[in-house]
Amino acid sequence: MEIKEINNTNRHDVNKLYIHDTYFTDIDIDANNKIVRIEVSEDYSRRHYKMTFENVIKFDLSKLCLWGKTKNQILEMYLENCDVKKYIQEKEDSERKLQEGLNIVKSSASYGGDTEKLFSIGILTDSGDRIIIICEKISFIDLCEK
């Protein structure tokens, strides 16, 4: 079983991962370790993939509609055009303002990592759900690979 690793250097390879028509079978968020694991399957070819997103600083699910007969099939996973540095700056500014407003003295209002390692991807489903993830690395495993 081969693991394809994607980072900021080869981030355009996200567009080569073909997970069209797969549906979510599991989403696991490990907030303490900043890891998101997503598993998807596809019935026709019986494919099953596992994606592990590491050092996640953003996991944004715009909505989740689990109604009707749809399995929330994935239309595409793509490289998202997101200004990561601007996002981090806005979050840090917001955290500082909140701490000042609550008279909290805290020194952890900073990302503290190398922003050059981060990149953003999007996942769009047939029901209109959209996930945006900013992370340092994706490990992609085809669990049915021959």
Residue pairs with C-beta under 8 A, 6 or more apart in sequence:
1 141
1 142
1 143
1 145
2 141
2 142
2 145
3 139
3 140
3 141
4 13
4 17
4 139
4 140
4 141
5 137
5 138
5 139
5 140
6 13
6 14
6 17
6 137
6 138
6 140
7 117
7 119
7 136
7 137
7 138
8 116
8 117
8 118
8 119
8 136
11 79
11 119
12 79
14 77
14 78
14 79
14 121
14 138
15 78
15 79
17 77
17 140
19 40
19 42
19 49
19 74
19 77
20 73
20 74
20 75
20 76
21 42
21 44
21 73
21 74
22 40
22 41
22 42
22 47
22 49
22 73
22 74
23 40
23 41
23 42
23 71
23 72
23 73
23 74
24 38
24 39
24 40
24 72
24 74
25 39
25 40
25 41
25 48
26 37
26 38
26 39
27 36
27 37
27 38
27 39
28 36
28 37
28 38
29 35
29 36
29 59
30 36
30 37
34 54
34 55
34 56
34 57
35 52
35 53
35 54
35 56
36 52
36 53
36 56
36 59
36 133
36 135
37 50
37 51
37 52
37 53
38 50
38 51
38 53
39 48
39 49
39 50
39 51
40 48
40 49
40 51
40 74
41 47
41 48
41 49
42 48
46 144
47 142
47 144
48 142
48 143
48 144
49 140
49 141
49 142
49 143
50 140
50 141
50 143
51 138
51 139
51 140
51 141
52 138
52 139
52 141
53 59
53 133
53 135
53 137
53 138
54 135
54 136
54 137
54 138
54 139
55 113
55 117
55 118
55 135
55 136
55 137
56 133
56 134
56 135
57 88
57 91
57 111
57 113
57 118
57 134
57 135
58 87
58 120
58 132
58 133
58 134
59 131
59 132
59 133
60 131
60 132
60 133
61 129
61 130
61 131
62 129
62 130
62 131
62 132
63 128
63 129
63 130
64 72
64 129
65 72
65 127
65 128
65 129
66 72
68 127
70 126
70 127
72 125
72 126
72 127
72 129
73 125
73 126
74 123
74 124
74 125
74 126
75 124
75 125
75 126
76 123
76 124
77 121
77 122
77 123
77 124
78 121
78 122
78 124
79 119
79 120
79 121
79 122
80 120
80 121
80 122
80 132
81 120
82 120
82 132
82 134
84 115
84 118
84 119
84 120
84 134
85 115
87 134
88 111
88 115
91 111
92 109
92 110
92 111
95 109
96 109
98 104
99 105
99 106
99 109
113 136
117 136
118 134
118 135
118 136
119 134
119 135
119 136
120 132
120 133
120 134
121 132
121 133
121 135
121 138
122 130
122 131
122 132
122 133
123 130
123 131
123 133
124 130
